[in-house]
Amino acid sequence: MTKVEVKRVGVASVFKIYLILGVILGIILGLLLVPILSIAPTTPGIRPGGYPTGLLPLGGLVGGILLGVVYGIVAGISGAIGAVLYNLAAKVVGGIELDLEEKTGLEY
């Protein structure tokens, strides 16, 4: 068994992973909300500008996809901030220690 320590993580690589995973998860969750977002324009009430409340007619599908993209961007930024904080903390207290074991043969 080999012990290794993660001294630093790449901020850009963490951002990319969180962005992609966030967009995928966000689109899935956003599309699950399509029925709710589609009903929203029919809810009663008028905003002061005279526009109906809720999303406009294309709001269901477009809103679901847009929600996913926004979720991915926020996840990417959050992951990058987390990576920066990890790098700062690892300088002070040391990185995360991992015990790695090399597998041989077809044990995967």
C-alpha positions in Angstrom: 0.0 0.0 0.0 1.3 3.4 -1.0 0.5 6.6 0.9 0.2 9.8 -1.1 -0.9 13.3 -0.1 -2.9 15.6 -2.3 -0.9 18.9 -1.9 -2.8 20.9 -4.5 -5.8 20.5 -6.9 -6.1 22.3 -10.3 -8.7 25.0 -10.0 -9.5 24.9 -13.7 -9.9 21.2 -13.8 -12.2 21.2 -10.7 -14.3 24.0 -12.4 -14.7 21.9 -15.6 -15.7 18.7 -13.8 -18.2 20.6 -11.6 -19.5 22.5 -14.6 -20.2 19.4 -16.6 -21.7 17.5 -13.8 -23.8 20.5 -12.7 -25.2 21.1 -16.2 -26.1 17.4 -16.5 -27.7 17.2 -13.1 -29.3 20.6 -13.5 -30.9 19.8 -16.9 -32.3 16.5 -15.5 -33.8 18.4 -12.5 -34.9 21.2 -14.7 -36.7 18.9 -17.1 -38.4 17.2 -14.2 -39.7 20.7 -13.3 -41.1 21.3 -16.8 -44.7 20.4 -15.8 -44.6 23.0 -13.0 -42.9 25.6 -15.2 -45.5 25.0 -17.9 -48.4 25.6 -15.6 -46.8 28.8 -14.1 -48.0 31.1 -16.9 -51.6 30.2 -16.2 -51.5 31.1 -12.5 -53.6 34.1 -11.7 -52.1 37.5 -11.0 -50.6 40.4 -12.9 -47.4 42.1 -12.1 -47.4 45.9 -11.9 -46.1 46.2 -15.5 -49.2 44.4 -16.8 -47.3 41.1 -17.6 -48.7 37.8 -16.3 -46.9 36.2 -13.4 -44.9 33.0 -14.1 -43.0 32.1 -17.2 -44.2 33.0 -20.6 -45.5 30.3 -23.0 -42.1 28.8 -23.9 -41.2 28.9 -20.2 -41.6 25.2 -19.5 -39.0 23.5 -21.7 -36.7 26.6 -22.1 -36.9 27.3 -18.4 -36.0 23.7 -17.5 -33.0 23.8 -19.8 -31.9 27.3 -18.7 -32.2 26.2 -15.1 -29.9 23.4 -15.8 -27.3 25.6 -17.5 -27.4 28.2 -14.6 -27.1 25.4 -12.1 -24.0 24.1 -13.9 -22.4 27.5 -14.0 -23.1 28.0 -10.3 -21.7 24.5 -9.5 -18.6 25.2 -11.5 -17.9 28.5 -9.7 -18.6 26.8 -6.3 -16.2 24.0 -7.2 -13.5 26.5 -8.2 -13.9 28.4 -5.0 -13.7 25.1 -3.1 -10.5 24.2 -4.9 -8.9 27.5 -4.1 -9.9 27.1 -0.4 -8.5 23.5 -0.4 -5.2 24.7 -1.8 -4.9 27.4 0.8 -5.8 25.0 3.6 -3.4 22.3 2.3 -0.6 24.8 2.5 -1.3 25.4 6.2 -2.3 22.0 7.5 -1.2 19.6 4.8 -3.2 17.9 2.1 -5.6 14.9 2.2 -3.7 11.6 2.7 -4.7 8.7 0.5 -3.7 5.0 0.8 -3.4 3.6 -2.7 -3.0 0.0 -3.7 -1.9 -1.0 -7.1 -4.1 -3.6 -8.7 -2.6 -6.2 -11.0 -4.2 -8.5 -13.5 -7.9 -8.4 -14.5 -9.2 -7.6 -11.0 -11.0 -4.4 -12.2 
